[in-house]
Amino acid sequence: MKPKSFWQKPEGVTGLVFLVAILGAAGFMIATAGGAILGFLSTTIGIVVSLAVLGAIVFMALDPKMRNLIFYGYKSIMRAITGMFVQIDPIGILKTYVEELQNNLRKMNKQISQLRAQMHKLKELIVKNEREISNNLKLAGKAKDTNKRNVMILKSRRAGRLKDSNMRLEELYKKMEVLYRVLTKMYENSQILAEDIKDQVVVKEQERKAIHASHGAMTSAMSVINGNPDQRAMFDMAMENITEDVANKVGEMERFMDMSSNFMDSVDLQNGVFEEEGMQMLEQWEKESTSLLLGEEKGQLLLQAENDSEVLDLDAPVPERARQGGSKNQYDSFFD
């Protein structure tokens, strides 16, 4: 995962605002007190001070260690200021995501149950239509044998309309099957995700305290000056990468839940109709190349839904999944 630069983070926005404010204040002072400044610079003390400031600026510009130290100090100050108003502690953010994931899991479980009920009703409607198609075709055959042409035409057309309706309903059932398979798999993977985050919070919270205690601000500053990696900064970067990954996965989970909810709301089983927009949204999701929560399982789920031999058991309980004992936490590699 490509790490965010300082300017892409919340503290970077604060730093940019402060930088603009400093430049604005400096420009205002020059504009309003330009004469007094020029008068001061024309004196001996003014010349000495200006040469000292200019020398310091040139030294900072040419010496990489000094540049890094000043930028490190600036970032630390901006981070402290931003932390007063915004939650930027990765441990705190992960704790919030655990709560959000738990809420989403409850909502997703309810959504799966509602979808299952709709699929049962749809299956019953398809079977009922098939019986009516068979019955109408039999009646049309009898009418043909007895030369009742009007009855034959009426029953044949009725069977044809029901057959067309069933084709659309079966297409709808296939899409619902995709939804069901994806929602249940996301539910499984999200349970493991929540468990992994909890483990990381428990372990890394203590580890972070130890690292921050042994690598204080002065130690980190000396590491920056000497060009050595700052252990505290590296640890925080790994934690920030975790929060970024979790944020993307939770966002994907919520977007798919919204899409599936809109899709189900557009279905009118009573009249056997559904809106094309909901179908198109699902088809667009199927065409998207990657899924953070599903990974390679996405393609397998779509193939299973299209395979008639892969019969979906709607009566099977929603799986409650936990990480197997001894298996690796998916975020351990972020600290390698």
Beta strands, then each sheet from edge to edge (+ up, - down):
strand 1: 267-268
strand 2: 273-274
sheet 1: 1+ 2-
end
